[in-house]
Amino acid sequence: MFGELLIKYNYWIYAVLLTLGFYGMMTKNNLMKKLIAMNVFQWAVIFYFISIGAKRGGNVP
């Protein structure tokens, strides 16, 4: 079971980034810090979408 969790380590990293970004957006009062947290949240979502769309052995059409 632990081996299955390690195979999908990138999803765990995205979940941590998503949580940190959401936490930063909700708790910080400084607008620049909120903007940085929103950027972290956005990158976590973008990396997640890229990782679920990746195919092993796929070719460019």
C-alpha positions in Angstrom: 0.0 0.0 0.0 2.8 2.4 0.8 4.4 1.7 -2.5 1.2 2.7 -4.3 1.3 6.1 -2.5 4.9 6.6 -3.5 4.1 6.0 -7.2 1.8 9.0 -7.3 4.1 11.3 -5.3 3.4 14.2 -7.8 -0.3 14.3 -6.8 0.7 14.6 -3.1 3.0 17.5 -4.0 0.2 19.2 -5.9 -2.2 18.7 -3.0 0.3 20.3 -0.6 0.9 23.2 -2.9 -2.9 23.6 -3.3 -3.4 23.6 0.4 -0.6 26.1 1.1 -1.9 28.4 -1.6 -5.5 28.3 -0.2 -4.3 28.8 3.3 -2.3 31.8 2.3 -5.2 33.3 0.4 -7.5 32.9 3.4 -5.2 34.0 6.3 -3.0 36.8 5.0 -4.0 40.4 5.1 -1.2 41.8 2.9 -2.4 42.0 -0.7 1.0 41.0 -2.2 1.1 37.9 0.0 -2.4 37.0 -1.1 -1.3 37.4 -4.7 1.7 35.1 -4.2 -0.5 32.5 -2.5 -3.0 32.7 -5.4 -0.1 32.2 -7.8 1.0 29.1 -5.8 -2.6 27.8 -5.9 -2.8 28.4 -9.7 0.5 26.6 -10.4 -0.7 23.6 -8.4 -3.8 23.4 -10.5 -1.9 23.8 -13.8 0.7 21.2 -12.9 -2.1 18.8 -11.9 -3.8 19.2 -15.2 -0.6 18.7 -17.1 0.2 15.5 -15.1 -3.2 13.9 -15.7 -2.8 14.6 -19.4 0.7 13.1 -19.8 0.9 9.8 -21.6 3.9 7.4 -21.4 5.2 6.7 -24.8 3.0 9.3 -26.5 4.1 11.1 -29.7 3.4 14.6 -30.9 0.8 14.5 -33.7 
